[in-house]
Amino acid sequence: MTTAADIMHSGVTWVSATDTLDQVAQLMSELNVGAIPVADPGTSNQRMCGIITDRDIVVGCVAAGRDPFQITAGEMCKGTPRWVSTEAGVDEVLREMESHQIRRLPVIDGNKRLVGMISEADLSHHLTDDQIAEFVGRVYA
Protein backbone atom coordinates (compact mmCIF):
# COMPACT_ATOMS: atom_id res chain seq x y z
CA MET A 1 0.00 0.00 0.00
CA THR A 2 1.26 3.46 -0.89
CA THR A 3 1.40 5.71 2.18
CA ALA A 4 1.70 9.43 2.82
CA ALA A 5 5.40 8.85 3.56
CA ASP A 6 5.82 7.48 0.02
CA ILE A 7 4.08 10.46 -1.58
CA MET A 8 5.26 13.40 0.53
CA HIS A 9 8.01 15.86 -0.16
CA SER A 10 10.33 15.77 2.86
CA GLY A 11 12.51 18.54 4.21
CA VAL A 12 9.78 20.99 5.18
CA THR A 13 10.86 24.43 6.40
CA TRP A 14 8.99 26.18 9.21
CA VAL A 15 8.33 29.81 9.93
CA SER A 16 7.52 31.14 13.37
CA ALA A 17 4.11 32.62 14.12
CA THR A 18 6.00 35.81 14.99
CA ASP A 19 7.64 36.15 11.54
CA THR A 20 6.25 38.98 9.45
CA LEU A 21 4.61 38.28 6.11
CA ASP A 22 7.39 40.00 4.16
CA GLN A 23 9.84 37.52 5.72
CA VAL A 24 7.55 34.60 4.92
CA ALA A 25 7.11 35.76 1.31
CA GLN A 26 10.88 36.09 0.86
CA LEU A 27 11.40 32.55 2.18
CA MET A 28 8.66 31.20 -0.10
CA SER A 29 10.42 32.82 -3.03
CA GLU A 30 13.81 31.37 -2.06
CA LEU A 31 12.34 27.87 -1.61
CA ASN A 32 9.99 28.11 -4.60
CA VAL A 33 6.99 26.99 -2.53
CA GLY A 34 3.47 28.29 -2.17
CA ALA A 35 2.83 27.26 1.43
CA ILE A 36 4.84 27.04 4.63
CA PRO A 37 3.82 25.56 8.00
CA VAL A 38 3.71 27.99 10.90
CA ALA A 39 5.15 26.94 14.26
CA ASP A 40 3.87 28.17 17.58
CA PRO A 41 6.88 29.91 19.12
CA GLY A 42 5.67 28.97 22.60
CA THR A 43 6.45 25.29 22.09
CA SER A 44 9.84 23.66 22.09
CA ASN A 45 8.86 20.88 19.70
CA GLN A 46 7.70 23.19 16.89
CA ARG A 47 4.02 22.45 17.17
CA MET A 48 2.19 23.45 14.02
CA CYS A 49 -0.37 26.20 14.58
CA GLY A 50 -1.24 26.66 10.91
CA ILE A 51 -0.08 26.99 7.35
CA ILE A 52 0.37 30.20 5.43
CA THR A 53 0.02 30.32 1.66
CA ASP A 54 1.11 32.82 -0.93
CA ARG A 55 -2.58 33.48 -1.54
CA ASP A 56 -3.11 34.27 2.16
CA ILE A 57 -0.41 36.91 1.92
CA VAL A 58 -1.76 38.49 -1.26
CA VAL A 59 -5.48 38.35 -0.57
CA GLY A 60 -5.56 38.49 3.22
CA CYS A 61 -2.89 41.14 3.64
CA VAL A 62 -1.80 43.08 0.55
CA ALA A 63 -5.18 43.28 -1.22
CA ALA A 64 -6.83 44.15 2.10
CA GLY A 65 -4.54 47.16 2.44
CA ARG A 66 -2.58 45.75 5.36
CA ASP A 67 1.19 46.07 5.79
CA PRO A 68 3.11 42.79 5.26
CA PHE A 69 6.00 44.29 7.24
CA GLN A 70 3.71 44.53 10.29
CA ILE A 71 1.38 41.52 10.01
CA THR A 72 2.68 38.20 11.35
CA ALA A 73 2.20 34.68 10.07
CA GLY A 74 0.36 33.84 13.28
CA GLU A 75 -2.18 36.59 12.62
CA MET A 76 -2.96 35.09 9.21
CA CYS A 77 -3.40 31.49 10.40
CA LYS A 78 -7.06 30.61 10.72
CA GLY A 79 -8.77 27.44 11.82
CA THR A 80 -7.36 24.10 12.83
CA PRO A 81 -4.45 22.84 10.73
CA ARG A 82 -5.20 19.65 8.80
CA TRP A 83 -2.60 16.86 8.55
CA VAL A 84 -2.14 13.14 8.07
CA SER A 85 0.17 10.53 9.54
CA THR A 86 3.07 9.10 7.57
CA GLU A 87 1.17 5.79 7.69
CA ALA A 88 -1.99 7.17 6.06
CA GLY A 89 -2.95 5.50 2.80
CA VAL A 90 -3.64 7.36 -0.43
CA ASP A 91 -7.40 7.12 0.14
CA GLU A 92 -7.07 8.88 3.51
CA VAL A 93 -4.82 11.57 2.02
CA LEU A 94 -7.31 12.22 -0.77
CA ARG A 95 -10.26 12.21 1.63
CA GLU A 96 -8.58 14.78 3.89
CA MET A 97 -7.61 17.08 1.02
CA GLU A 98 -10.93 16.78 -0.79
CA SER A 99 -13.18 17.16 2.26
CA HIS A 100 -11.39 20.35 3.32
CA GLN A 101 -10.65 21.55 -0.24
CA ILE A 102 -6.94 21.97 0.45
CA ARG A 103 -4.09 21.61 -2.01
CA ARG A 104 -1.22 21.05 0.42
CA LEU A 105 -1.29 18.66 3.35
CA PRO A 106 1.29 18.37 6.13
CA VAL A 107 2.50 14.91 7.13
CA ILE A 108 3.50 14.09 10.71
CA ASP A 109 5.37 11.11 12.14
CA GLY A 110 4.55 9.01 15.21
CA ASN A 111 6.19 11.62 17.47
CA LYS A 112 3.85 14.34 16.12
CA ARG A 113 6.75 15.99 14.27
CA LEU A 114 6.21 17.53 10.86
CA VAL A 115 8.22 15.48 8.37
CA GLY A 116 6.79 16.44 5.00
CA MET A 117 4.11 17.99 2.81
CA ILE A 118 1.93 16.55 0.11
CA SER A 119 1.00 18.81 -2.78
CA GLU A 120 -1.00 18.29 -5.94
CA ALA A 121 2.25 17.74 -7.82
CA ASP A 122 3.23 14.96 -5.39
CA LEU A 123 -0.15 13.30 -5.88
CA SER A 124 0.14 13.45 -9.67
CA HIS A 125 3.08 11.04 -9.55
CA HIS A 126 1.09 8.41 -7.61
CA LEU A 127 -2.48 8.60 -8.91
CA THR A 128 -4.20 7.39 -12.03
CA ASP A 129 -5.62 9.94 -14.46
CA ASP A 130 -9.13 9.14 -13.21
CA GLN A 131 -8.09 9.70 -9.57
CA ILE A 132 -6.47 13.02 -10.47
CA ALA A 133 -9.58 14.16 -12.35
CA GLU A 134 -11.80 13.24 -9.41
CA PHE A 135 -9.46 15.00 -6.95
CA VAL A 136 -9.37 18.20 -9.03
CA GLY A 137 -13.14 18.17 -9.39
CA ARG A 138 -13.66 17.93 -5.65
CA VAL A 139 -10.96 20.33 -4.48
CA TYR A 140 -11.72 23.07 -7.00
CA ALA A 141 -15.52 22.69 -6.93
C-alpha positions in Angstrom: 0.0 0.0 0.0 1.3 3.5 -0.9 1.4 5.7 2.2 1.7 9.4 2.8 5.4 8.8 3.6 5.8 7.5 0.0 4.1 10.5 -1.6 5.3 13.4 0.5 8.0 15.9 -0.2 10.3 15.8 2.9 12.5 18.5 4.2 9.8 21.0 5.2 10.9 24.4 6.4 9.0 26.2 9.2 8.3 29.8 9.9 7.5 31.1 13.4 4.1 32.6 14.1 6.0 35.8 15.0 7.6 36.2 11.5 6.3 39.0 9.4 4.6 38.3 6.1 7.4 40.0 4.2 9.8 37.5 5.7 7.6 34.6 4.9 7.1 35.8 1.3 10.9 36.1 0.9 11.4 32.5 2.2 8.7 31.2 -0.1 10.4 32.8 -3.0 13.8 31.4 -2.1 12.3 27.9 -1.6 10.0 28.1 -4.6 7.0 27.0 -2.5 3.5 28.3 -2.2 2.8 27.3 1.4 4.8 27.0 4.6 3.8 25.6 8.0 3.7 28.0 10.9 5.2 26.9 14.3 3.9 28.2 17.6 6.9 29.9 19.1 5.7 29.0 22.6 6.4 25.3 22.1 9.8 23.7 22.1 8.9 20.9 19.7 7.7 23.2 16.9 4.0 22.4 17.2 2.2 23.5 14.0 -0.4 26.2 14.6 -1.2 26.7 10.9 -0.1 27.0 7.4 0.4 30.2 5.4 0.0 30.3 1.7 1.1 32.8 -0.9 -2.6 33.5 -1.5 -3.1 34.3 2.2 -0.4 36.9 1.9 -1.8 38.5 -1.3 -5.5 38.3 -0.6 -5.6 38.5 3.2 -2.9 41.1 3.6 -1.8 43.1 0.6 -5.2 43.3 -1.2 -6.8 44.2 2.1 -4.5 47.2 2.4 -2.6 45.8 5.4 1.2 46.1 5.8 3.1 42.8 5.3 6.0 44.3 7.2 3.7 44.5 10.3 1.4 41.5 10.0 2.7 38.2 11.4 2.2 34.7 10.1 0.4 33.8 13.3 -2.2 36.6 12.6 -3.0 35.1 9.2 -3.4 31.5 10.4 -7.1 30.6 10.7 -8.8 27.4 11.8 -7.4 24.1 12.8 -4.5 22.8 10.7 -5.2 19.7 8.8 -2.6 16.9 8.6 -2.1 13.1 8.1 0.2 10.5 9.5 3.1 9.1 7.6 1.2 5.8 7.7 -2.0 7.2 6.1 -2.9 5.5 2.8 -3.6 7.4 -0.4 -7.4 7.1 0.1 -7.1 8.9 3.5 -4.8 11.6 2.0 -7.3 12.2 -0.8 -10.3 12.2 1.6 -8.6 14.8 3.9 -7.6 17.1 1.0 -10.9 16.8 -0.8 -13.2 17.2 2.3 -11.4 20.4 3.3 -10.7 21.5 -0.2 -6.9 22.0 0.4 -4.1 21.6 -2.0 -1.2 21.0 0.4 -1.3 18.7 3.3 1.3 18.4 6.1 2.5 14.9 7.1 3.5 14.1 10.7 5.4 11.1 12.1 4.6 9.0 15.2 6.2 11.6 17.5 3.8 14.3 16.1 6.7 16.0 14.3 6.2 17.5 10.9 8.2 15.5 8.4 6.8 16.4 5.0 4.1 18.0 2.8 1.9 16.5 0.1 1.0 18.8 -2.8 -1.0 18.3 -5.9 2.3 17.7 -7.8 3.2 15.0 -5.4 -0.1 13.3 -5.9 0.1 13.5 -9.7 3.1 11.0 -9.5 1.1 8.4 -7.6 -2.5 8.6 -8.9 -4.2 7.4 -12.0 -5.6 9.9 -14.5 -9.1 9.1 -13.2 -8.1 9.7 -9.6 -6.5 13.0 -10.5 -9.6 14.2 -12.3 -11.8 13.2 -9.4 -9.5 15.0 -6.9 -9.4 18.2 -9.0 -13.1 18.2 -9.4 -13.7 17.9 -5.6 -11.0 20.3 -4.5 -11.7 23.1 -7.0 -15.5 22.7 -6.9 
